[in-house]
């Protein structure tokens, strides 16, 4: 069975880059009728927060990316310890004691010599007595996995054939000196024991994948099918790292972005297929093909989300937004008319408040100096409210007869005087909702 996973660290809110990973893995699992696991990477007790675990679940639920089960890495530490013991017994795990300063000096020396800055495996030459002395002086060391220094190859689902020389990669640290198990080991153990068949993640993990393939094979497992999607940049190709706070799923939701606007864009962005707006996440399955995505960095502009959100709202029935309309102050008996009038003229749902304020309290009129006498004359012809569907046509006809104005010269000044806007819904629909018209001329 196809099994995928999304493995966020609960150290903050998930952002659009995380979403891309989650969505691709969700789509692969759902398209194959398989299993999608939400795996919380909470092996760092100092940085992991339960509030972020809850926030991750809430954000995914809001998007409609529902998981089949939740796993917590903090509850599987015994499994990682067993894997570490197995690697030690195979001679593939060794303790190293260099300080960060010493490692930095080694890297600089290698670079000056024109060599790749990889760990020199000096710890392998330590005697038991030397290790005991270093532990007494420095405390416990880190534990490194001993790579077989040969080429590591796999057919990447997006990047194509990948071949990495393990001799150009440092033996990865899998357990820190304080005993914390790092992602590289925990992920390997989990993927193997949970039967994960496909892993899609960012291209910044390519080197991690190479080392993890060797660790999986050392532990007797079969590597999953890997695919590495491109990283997102800003619209000008700039790094998103400084803007991820405002591009968190939570922030985008607070800015009024519709979940299907976000999913529809992210499901096709960077692929050879056009972005199409869909009604529900399951609709994205049709046509989704991981191989259609490209390797170059993918430009993401959050402003593209708002026209899509506007289109979502245009097709949204009143029943789906009734509570929000009521919260804006719209009486239930006017809600249907109100929503019909405004939904084609808003970008986000938050804008309904401003529209209802305009209808209920009147708008600041926009009157050009040359139109002031005309508006004063027109307002004298406006019948007393409440106004009906026929009011606009009857009023403008009376004003035309009295002033001789017609066409744009008639309708535009009146629209701006009543609504304060040059554009908007059909005025015959607006007038029945207007309770106050402030224009005096």
C-alpha positions as CSV (number, residue, x, y, z in Angstrom):
1,X,0.0,0.0,0.0
2,X,1.2,3.5,-0.8
3,X,2.1,5.3,2.4
4,X,3.3,8.9,2.7
5,X,4.0,11.2,5.6
6,X,4.3,14.9,6.5
7,X,6.8,15.3,9.4
8,X,6.8,19.0,10.7
9,X,8.7,20.1,13.7
10,X,6.3,21.8,16.3
11,X,8.7,24.7,16.7
12,X,6.5,27.3,14.9
13,X,3.6,27.6,12.5
14,X,3.7,25.8,9.2
15,X,4.2,28.1,6.1
16,X,3.7,27.8,2.4
17,X,7.0,25.9,2.0
18,X,5.8,23.3,4.5
19,X,2.4,23.2,2.8
20,X,3.9,22.3,-0.5
21,X,5.5,19.2,1.1
22,X,2.4,18.2,3.0
23,X,0.1,18.7,-0.1
24,X,2.3,16.6,-2.4
25,X,2.5,13.7,0.0
26,X,-1.3,14.0,0.7
27,X,-2.1,13.9,-3.0
28,X,0.2,10.9,-3.7
29,X,-1.4,8.9,-0.8
30,X,-5.0,9.9,-1.7
31,X,-4.5,9.2,-5.5
32,X,-3.4,5.7,-4.7
33,X,-6.0,5.1,-2.0
34,X,-3.2,4.8,0.5
35,X,-2.3,6.2,3.9
36,X,-1.2,9.7,4.8
37,X,0.6,10.0,8.2
38,X,1.0,13.2,10.2
39,X,4.3,12.6,12.0
40,X,5.3,15.1,14.6
41,X,9.0,15.6,14.7
42,X,9.3,16.5,18.4
43,X,12.6,14.9,19.5
44,X,13.9,18.3,20.6
45,X,12.2,18.9,24.0
46,X,13.5,22.4,24.3
47,X,12.1,23.8,21.1
48,X,9.0,21.6,20.6
49,X,5.8,23.2,21.9
50,X,2.4,21.5,22.3
51,X,0.7,24.7,21.1
52,X,2.4,24.3,17.7
53,X,1.3,20.7,17.5
54,X,-2.3,21.9,17.9
55,X,-1.7,24.7,15.4
56,X,-0.3,22.3,12.8
57,X,-3.4,20.1,13.1
58,X,-5.7,23.1,13.0
59,X,-4.1,24.5,9.9
60,X,-4.2,21.1,8.0
61,X,-7.8,20.6,9.1
62,X,-8.7,24.1,7.8
63,X,-7.1,23.2,4.5
64,X,-9.0,19.9,4.3
65,X,-5.7,17.9,4.3
66,X,-6.9,15.2,6.7
67,X,-4.5,12.6,8.0
68,X,-5.1,8.9,8.6
69,X,-3.1,8.7,11.8
70,X,-0.8,10.8,13.9
71,X,2.6,9.6,15.1
72,X,4.9,11.3,17.7
73,X,8.6,10.8,17.4
74,X,9.0,11.7,21.1
75,X,7.1,8.5,21.9
76,X,9.5,6.4,19.8
77,X,12.8,7.1,21.4
78,X,13.3,3.5,22.4
79,X,13.1,2.5,18.7
80,X,15.8,5.0,17.8
81,X,18.0,3.7,20.7
82,X,17.6,0.1,19.4
83,X,18.6,1.2,15.9
84,X,21.6,3.0,17.3
85,X,22.7,-0.1,19.1
86,X,22.3,-2.1,15.9
87,X,24.5,0.3,14.0
88,X,27.1,0.2,16.8
89,X,27.2,-3.6,16.6
90,X,27.8,-3.4,12.9
91,X,30.7,-1.0,13.3
92,X,28.7,1.7,11.4
93,X,28.3,4.1,14.4
94,X,31.2,5.9,16.2
95,X,31.6,8.5,18.8
96,X,33.5,11.8,17.9
97,X,34.6,14.5,20.3
98,X,35.7,17.5,18.2
99,X,34.5,20.9,19.4
100,X,32.7,23.2,16.9
101,X,35.9,25.3,16.8
102,X,38.1,22.3,16.0
103,X,35.7,21.2,13.2
104,X,35.7,24.7,11.8
105,X,39.5,24.8,11.7
106,X,39.6,21.5,10.0
107,X,37.1,22.7,7.3
108,X,39.1,25.8,6.6
109,X,42.3,23.8,6.3
110,X,40.7,21.4,3.8
111,X,39.3,24.3,1.8
112,X,42.7,25.9,1.7
113,X,44.1,22.7,0.4
114,X,41.5,22.5,-2.3
115,X,39.8,19.5,-0.7
116,X,36.0,19.1,0.1
117,X,35.3,20.2,3.7
118,X,34.2,16.8,5.0
119,X,34.8,15.3,8.4
120,X,38.2,13.5,8.3
121,X,37.1,10.6,10.5
122,X,39.8,11.3,13.0
123,X,37.6,9.8,15.8
124,X,38.0,6.3,14.2
125,X,41.6,6.3,15.2
126,X,41.0,7.0,18.9
127,X,41.9,4.3,21.3
128,X,39.6,3.3,24.1
129,X,41.9,5.1,26.6
130,X,41.8,8.3,24.5
131,X,38.0,8.1,24.3
132,X,37.8,7.8,28.1
133,X,40.1,10.8,28.5
134,X,38.1,12.9,26.1
135,X,34.8,12.0,27.8
136,X,36.3,12.9,31.1
137,X,37.5,16.3,29.7
138,X,34.6,17.2,27.4
139,X,31.7,15.0,28.3
140,X,29.9,12.6,25.9
141,X,30.7,13.0,22.2
142,X,28.4,13.0,19.2
143,X,27.6,9.8,17.3
144,X,28.3,9.6,13.6
145,X,27.2,7.1,11.0
146,X,30.1,5.7,9.0
147,X,29.2,6.0,5.3
148,X,30.4,3.5,2.7
149,X,32.4,5.8,0.5
150,X,30.8,4.9,-2.8
151,X,28.3,6.4,-5.1
152,X,24.7,6.6,-3.8
153,X,22.2,6.6,-6.6
154,X,18.4,6.8,-6.9
155,X,15.8,7.8,-9.5
156,X,14.3,11.0,-8.1
157,X,10.7,11.5,-8.9
158,X,11.3,15.2,-9.9
159,X,15.0,15.7,-10.3
160,X,15.6,12.5,-12.4
161,X,18.6,10.2,-11.8
162,X,20.7,11.3,-8.8
163,X,24.2,10.2,-8.1
164,X,26.2,11.4,-5.1
165,X,29.7,10.4,-4.1
166,X,29.6,9.5,-0.4
167,X,33.2,10.4,-0.1
168,X,32.3,14.0,-0.7
169,X,29.9,14.0,2.3
170,X,30.7,14.1,6.0
171,X,29.6,11.1,8.1
172,X,26.3,12.5,9.5
173,X,25.8,13.1,13.2
174,X,22.8,11.1,14.2
175,X,22.9,11.6,18.0
176,X,24.0,14.8,19.7
177,X,26.3,14.9,22.7
178,X,23.3,15.6,24.9
179,X,21.7,12.4,23.7
180,X,19.1,14.0,21.4
181,X,18.3,11.9,18.4
182,X,18.5,14.0,15.2
183,X,16.0,13.9,12.4
184,X,18.2,11.9,10.0
185,X,18.1,8.8,12.3
186,X,14.6,9.2,13.6
187,X,13.2,9.7,10.1
188,X,14.9,6.6,8.8
189,X,13.6,4.4,11.6
190,X,10.1,5.7,11.2
191,X,10.0,5.5,7.4
192,X,11.2,1.9,7.6
193,X,8.9,0.7,10.5
194,X,5.9,2.6,9.3
195,X,6.1,1.3,5.7
196,X,6.5,4.7,4.1
197,X,6.7,4.0,0.3
198,X,7.0,7.6,-1.0
199,X,8.8,10.7,0.4
200,X,8.4,14.1,-1.2
201,X,10.4,16.9,0.3
202,X,12.4,20.0,-0.5
203,X,15.5,19.9,-2.7
204,X,17.6,21.1,0.3
205,X,17.3,17.5,1.6
206,X,19.0,15.8,-1.4
207,X,22.2,15.2,0.5
208,X,20.2,14.0,3.6
209,X,18.5,11.5,1.3
210,X,21.8,10.1,0.1
211,X,23.0,9.4,3.6
212,X,19.5,8.2,4.7
213,X,19.5,5.6,1.9
214,X,22.7,4.1,3.3
215,X,21.3,4.1,6.8
216,X,18.1,2.5,5.7
217,X,20.0,-0.2,3.9
218,X,22.3,-0.7,6.9
219,X,19.3,-1.3,9.1
220,X,17.9,-3.9,6.6
221,X,15.2,-1.7,5.1
222,X,14.2,-0.7,1.6
223,X,14.4,3.0,0.7
224,X,11.2,4.6,-0.3
225,X,10.7,6.4,-3.6
226,X,12.2,9.9,-3.2
227,X,11.2,13.1,-4.9
228,X,12.6,16.5,-4.2
229,X,10.5,19.5,-5.1
230,X,12.1,22.9,-5.9
231,X,12.3,25.5,-3.2
232,X,10.0,28.6,-3.3
233,X,11.3,32.1,-3.8
234,X,9.7,35.5,-3.9
235,X,8.2,36.9,-7.1
236,X,11.6,38.4,-8.0
237,X,13.5,35.3,-7.1
238,X,14.5,36.5,-3.7
239,X,14.7,34.1,-0.7
240,X,11.5,33.7,1.3
241,X,13.3,33.0,4.6
242,X,12.8,36.5,6.0
243,X,9.1,36.5,5.0
244,X,8.0,33.1,6.2
245,X,6.3,34.6,9.3
246,X,3.8,36.5,7.1
247,X,3.5,33.5,4.8
248,X,2.5,31.1,7.5
249,X,-0.8,29.3,6.8
250,X,-2.2,31.0,9.9
251,X,-1.3,34.5,8.6
252,X,-2.7,33.8,5.2
253,X,-5.9,32.6,6.7
254,X,-6.1,35.8,8.8
255,X,-5.6,37.9,5.7
256,X,-8.7,36.2,4.2
257,X,-7.2,33.7,1.8
258,X,-9.6,30.9,1.0
259,X,-8.2,27.4,1.6
260,X,-9.0,26.2,-1.9
261,X,-7.3,29.3,-3.4
262,X,-4.2,28.3,-1.6
263,X,-4.4,24.6,-2.4
264,X,-5.3,25.2,-6.1
265,X,-2.2,27.4,-6.5
266,X,0.2,25.2,-4.6
267,X,-1.0,22.0,-6.4
268,X,0.2,23.2,-9.8
269,X,2.8,26.0,-9.0
270,X,6.1,25.0,-10.5
271,X,4.6,22.3,-12.8
272,X,4.0,22.2,-16.5
273,X,0.2,22.3,-15.8
274,X,-1.9,25.5,-15.5
275,X,-3.4,26.6,-12.2
276,X,-7.1,25.8,-12.1
277,X,-9.4,26.7,-9.2
278,X,-11.1,23.6,-7.6
279,X,-13.9,23.3,-5.1
280,X,-12.4,20.7,-2.7
281,X,-9.0,19.1,-2.1
282,X,-10.1,15.8,-3.7
283,X,-10.6,17.6,-7.0
284,X,-6.9,18.2,-7.2
285,X,-6.2,14.5,-7.6
286,X,-7.2,14.6,-11.2
287,X,-4.2,15.5,-13.3
288,X,-1.7,15.6,-10.4
289,X,1.6,14.1,-11.5
290,X,4.7,14.7,-9.5
291,X,6.9,14.2,-12.6
292,X,5.4,17.4,-14.1
293,X,7.2,19.6,-11.5
294,X,10.5,21.2,-12.4
295,X,13.8,21.4,-10.6
296,X,14.5,25.2,-10.8
297,X,13.4,27.4,-7.9
298,X,9.7,28.3,-8.1
299,X,8.5,31.8,-7.8
300,X,5.6,32.4,-5.3
301,X,3.7,35.6,-5.0
302,X,1.1,35.7,-2.3
303,X,-0.8,38.3,-4.3
304,X,-1.8,35.6,-6.7
305,X,-3.9,34.1,-3.9
306,X,-6.4,37.0,-3.7
307,X,-7.9,36.8,-7.3
308,X,-8.3,33.1,-6.7
309,X,-10.0,33.8,-3.3
310,X,-12.3,36.3,-5.0
311,X,-13.3,33.6,-7.5
312,X,-14.0,31.2,-4.7
313,X,-16.3,33.7,-3.0
314,X,-18.2,34.3,-6.3
315,X,-19.3,30.6,-6.2
316,X,-19.9,30.4,-2.5
317,X,-23.6,30.0,-1.4
318,X,-25.0,32.1,1.4
319,X,-25.4,29.0,3.6
320,X,-21.6,28.7,3.7
321,X,-21.1,32.3,4.9
322,X,-24.3,32.9,6.8
323,X,-22.6,33.2,10.2
324,X,-20.0,35.6,8.9
325,X,-22.7,37.7,7.2
326,X,-24.8,37.8,10.4
327,X,-21.6,38.8,12.4
328,X,-21.3,41.8,10.1
329,X,-24.7,43.0,11.3
330,X,-26.8,42.0,8.2
331,X,-30.4,41.1,9.2
332,X,-31.4,37.6,8.2
333,X,-34.2,38.9,6.0
334,X,-31.7,40.9,3.9
335,X,-28.8,38.4,3.9
336,X,-29.6,36.7,0.6
337,X,-29.9,40.0,-1.3
338,X,-26.8,41.4,0.5
339,X,-24.6,38.3,-0.4
340,X,-25.9,38.3,-4.0
341,X,-25.0,41.9,-4.4
342,X,-21.5,41.9,-2.8
343,X,-20.0,38.5,-3.5
344,X,-18.9,39.5,-7.0
345,X,-17.3,42.7,-5.6
346,X,-15.1,41.4,-2.8
347,X,-11.7,39.9,-2.7
348,X,-11.8,38.4,0.9
349,X,-14.7,37.8,3.2
350,X,-13.5,40.5,5.6
351,X,-14.7,43.1,3.1
352,X,-18.4,42.3,3.9
353,X,-18.1,44.5,7.0
354,X,-17.3,47.6,4.9
355,X,-20.1,46.9,2.5
356,X,-22.7,46.6,5.2
357,X,-21.4,49.8,6.9
358,X,-22.0,51.5,3.6
359,X,-25.5,50.2,3.2
360,X,-26.6,50.8,6.8
361,X,-24.8,54.0,7.6
362,X,-24.3,55.5,4.2
363,X,-21.1,56.2,2.3
364,X,-18.9,59.2,2.1
365,X,-20.1,60.7,-1.2
366,X,-17.5,61.3,-4.0
367,X,-18.7,64.5,-5.8
368,X,-16.6,66.4,-8.3
369,X,-16.9,70.2,-8.0
370,X,-18.5,70.5,-11.4
371,X,-21.2,68.1,-10.4
372,X,-22.3,69.7,-7.1
373,X,-25.2,71.6,-8.5
374,X,-26.3,68.5,-10.5
375,X,-26.1,66.3,-7.5
376,X,-28.1,68.8,-5.4
377,X,-30.8,68.8,-8.0
378,X,-30.8,65.0,-8.4
379,X,-31.0,64.5,-4.6
380,X,-34.1,66.7,-4.5
381,X,-35.7,64.2,-6.9
382,X,-34.8,61.1,-4.8
383,X,-38.0,59.6,-3.3
384,X,-38.1,58.9,0.4
385,X,-36.9,55.4,1.4
386,X,-37.2,52.5,1.7
387,X,-36.0,52.1,-1.8
388,X,-36.9,49.2,-4.1
389,X,-35.5,47.4,-7.2
390,X,-37.3,50.0,-9.3
391,X,-36.0,53.1,-7.5
392,X,-32.7,53.5,-9.5
393,X,-34.4,53.3,-12.9
394,X,-37.2,55.7,-11.8
395,X,-34.9,58.1,-10.2
396,X,-32.4,58.3,-13.0
397,X,-35.2,58.7,-15.5
398,X,-36.6,61.7,-13.5
399,X,-33.1,63.2,-13.2
400,X,-32.5,62.8,-16.9
401,X,-35.8,64.6,-17.7
402,X,-35.0,67.4,-15.3
403,X,-31.3,68.0,-16.1
404,X,-30.9,66.7,-19.6
405,X,-27.9,64.6,-18.6
406,X,-27.6,61.1,-20.0
407,X,-25.2,58.2,-20.3
408,X,-22.1,58.2,-18.2
409,X,-22.5,61.9,-17.4
410,X,-25.8,60.9,-15.6
411,X,-25.1,57.5,-14.1
412,X,-21.4,57.9,-12.9
413,X,-21.9,61.0,-10.7
414,X,-25.0,59.5,-9.1
415,X,-23.3,56.2,-8.4
416,X,-20.3,58.0,-6.8
417,X,-22.7,60.2,-4.8
418,X,-24.6,57.3,-3.4
419,X,-21.8,54.7,-2.9
420,X,-18.6,56.8,-2.9
421,X,-17.3,54.4,-5.5
422,X,-16.9,54.6,-9.3
423,X,-17.5,50.9,-9.7
424,X,-19.5,48.2,-8.0
425,X,-22.7,46.2,-8.2
426,X,-25.7,47.0,-10.4
427,X,-27.3,50.1,-8.7
428,X,-30.8,48.7,-9.1
429,X,-29.6,46.0,-6.7
430,X,-27.8,48.4,-4.4
431,X,-30.6,50.8,-3.8
432,X,-32.9,48.4,-1.9
433,X,-30.1,47.8,0.5
434,X,-29.3,51.4,1.1
435,X,-30.7,52.7,4.4
436,X,-29.0,56.1,4.3
437,X,-27.7,58.3,1.5
438,X,-25.4,61.0,2.7
439,X,-25.0,63.0,-0.5
440,X,-26.5,66.5,-0.2
441,X,-24.8,68.1,-3.2
